């Protein structure tokens, strides 16, 4: 385990939420704020999961468990190297977040939350994304918001990207006890 004091100042962050909430956009910017690496969690899926999703088939929880464990391992391994990391991952259910925490107990979750209208507007404005707006209701039904006993905070996405990133930074700094840079 790295005992360098800087390691404690390199948070392991999961930016989570439904499609259209800005996980990648906000995650990339938060990674810049903390001068750490950003990974889109979708890039960690197995070839079989990618093939299944490309065929238009929904993943089952059995498909997701190995992927969620990998998300957690990647976070934990970065922390063991004394590196911070931001991963965008929907993590819609508490059981999914628990699976990540089983591997990366130091992870902090930031749930990006907005009204259905804001989410739909953002989704319909995107080009080249695989998630159609018609599946938004399904994601919203599946979403289990962060509970007070989970390590994380809910951040409203109704503001500008800069405002949301600042709110995320404030939440993380309050939780991990330091300031970015």
Secondary structure, 3 states (H helix, E strand, C coil): CCCCHHHHHCCEEEEECCCCCCHHHHHHHHHHHHCCEEEEHHHHCCHHHHHHHHCCCCCCHHHHHHHHHHHHHHHHHHHHCCCCEEEECCCCCHHHHHHHHHHCCCCEEEEEECCHHHHHHHHHCCCCCCCCHHHHHHHHHHCCCCCCCCCEEEEECCCCHHHHHHHHHHHHHHHHCCCCC
